């Protein structure tokens, strides 16, 4: 339920856990979080990209380089996708997960 940021550039790699996705917060938790400086603006901006089923949960990939084989990269990434049955299993297993109250 946490966002994770993974970055890689050359031989430098970092991965860190960030805050919870807004989508997974209860209404009470969203109101509390909006009390933090800048959080309400962030939440309003996310509403522009909000997915009806997944809220703000998404994966963004950026490739920077020259002479990359886009077709091969897309094929490799598409091979990483879950099958329909795997995705249904994932949704079932995670549907009852909640952000803990602090």
Buried (B, 14 or more C-beta within 10 A) or exposed (E): BEBEEEEEEEEEEEEEEEEBBBBBBEEEBBEEBBEEEEBBEBBEEBEEEEEEEEBBEEEEEEEEEEEEEEEEEEEEEEEEEEEEEEEEEEEEEEEEEEBEEE
